[in-house]
Amino acid sequence: MAEAQSWLRLDRKRLIGLGLLGLLTIGLVVTLGGGRQALTAMLAADWRLVGLAILIHYSGFAVRGDRWRRILRILGYQLPYLYTTNLLISGWFISALTPARAGDFVR
């Protein structure tokens, strides 16, 4: 079981890769998708409300990550909470970028 889980770990190299992929995505959206107007609008926004919206949005991932952990535990997989939550967020990110819910495959 330890060998099977070793490739699943989100080590520093993978986290850096995901971060770079995120930055590349943001750069492409800003450059190709009219993102400069969106950035201008965001700078004019009330940051307290933006922060509240981000908090509410990502708290849903915390709850869903725990739900995944519990479901997998019932199936016999003992995975830590942060790991299942990271998988959930990674799958959500891939689903946002690809058609046909490819993020479900990542999860």
C-alpha positions as CSV (number, residue, x, y, z in Angstrom):
1,M,0.0,0.0,0.0
2,A,2.9,2.4,0.8
3,E,4.3,1.9,-2.8
4,A,0.9,2.6,-4.3
5,Q,0.5,5.8,-2.3
6,S,4.0,7.2,-2.9
7,W,3.1,8.5,-6.4
8,L,0.0,10.2,-5.0
9,R,1.9,12.6,-2.7
10,L,1.8,16.2,-3.4
11,D,5.5,16.9,-2.9
12,R,7.2,20.3,-3.4
13,K,8.0,19.6,-7.1
14,R,4.4,18.9,-7.9
15,L,3.1,21.9,-5.9
16,I,5.5,24.2,-7.7
17,G,4.4,22.7,-11.0
18,L,0.7,23.3,-10.1
19,G,1.5,26.9,-9.1
20,L,3.4,27.6,-12.3
21,L,0.5,26.1,-14.3
22,G,-1.9,28.4,-12.4
23,L,0.3,31.5,-13.1
24,L,0.4,30.5,-16.8
25,T,-3.3,30.1,-16.9
26,I,-3.8,33.6,-15.3
27,G,-1.4,35.1,-17.7
28,L,-3.1,33.6,-20.7
29,V,-6.5,34.7,-19.5
30,V,-5.3,38.3,-19.0
31,T,-3.5,38.3,-22.3
32,L,-5.9,36.6,-24.6
33,G,-9.3,36.9,-22.9
34,G,-9.7,40.6,-22.2
35,G,-8.5,40.1,-18.7
36,R,-7.1,43.6,-18.4
37,Q,-10.7,45.0,-18.1
38,A,-11.4,42.4,-15.5
39,L,-8.3,43.3,-13.5
40,T,-9.2,47.0,-13.7
41,A,-12.7,46.2,-12.4
42,M,-11.2,44.0,-9.6
43,L,-8.9,46.8,-8.5
44,A,-12.0,49.1,-8.1
45,A,-13.9,46.4,-6.1
46,D,-14.5,46.5,-2.4
47,W,-11.8,44.0,-1.2
48,R,-13.7,43.2,2.0
49,L,-16.5,41.8,-0.1
50,V,-14.0,40.0,-2.5
51,G,-12.3,38.4,0.5
52,L,-15.7,37.3,1.9
53,A,-16.7,35.8,-1.4
54,I,-13.3,33.9,-1.6
55,L,-13.8,32.7,2.0
56,I,-17.3,31.4,1.3
57,H,-16.3,29.8,-2.0
58,Y,-13.2,27.9,-0.7
59,S,-14.9,26.8,2.6
60,G,-17.1,24.6,0.4
61,F,-13.9,22.8,-0.7
62,A,-13.0,22.2,2.9
63,V,-16.4,20.5,3.5
64,R,-16.2,18.6,0.3
65,G,-12.6,17.4,1.0
66,D,-13.8,16.0,4.3
67,R,-16.7,14.3,2.5
68,W,-14.3,12.7,0.0
69,R,-12.0,11.5,2.9
70,R,-15.0,9.9,4.6
71,I,-16.2,8.2,1.5
72,L,-12.7,6.8,0.7
73,R,-12.3,5.6,4.3
74,I,-15.6,3.6,3.9
75,L,-14.0,2.0,0.8
76,G,-10.9,1.1,2.8
77,Y,-8.5,4.0,1.9
78,Q,-7.1,5.9,4.8
79,L,-6.1,9.2,3.3
80,P,-5.4,12.4,5.2
81,Y,-7.8,15.3,5.0
82,L,-5.4,17.8,3.4
83,Y,-4.5,15.2,0.7
84,T,-8.1,14.5,-0.3
85,T,-8.9,18.3,-0.2
86,N,-5.9,19.0,-2.5
87,L,-7.1,16.3,-4.9
88,L,-10.5,17.8,-4.9
89,I,-9.1,21.3,-5.7
90,S,-6.8,19.9,-8.4
91,G,-9.7,18.1,-10.0
92,W,-11.8,21.3,-9.9
93,F,-9.0,23.2,-11.5
94,I,-8.6,20.7,-14.4
95,S,-12.3,20.6,-14.9
96,A,-12.3,24.4,-15.3
97,L,-9.8,24.2,-18.1
98,T,-10.8,21.1,-20.0
99,P,-14.0,19.8,-21.6
100,A,-16.0,16.7,-20.6
101,R,-15.2,16.9,-16.8
102,A,-11.6,15.6,-17.2
103,G,-11.0,16.8,-13.6
104,D,-13.1,13.9,-12.4
105,F,-10.4,11.6,-13.8
106,V,-7.7,13.6,-11.9
107,R,-9.6,13.1,-8.6
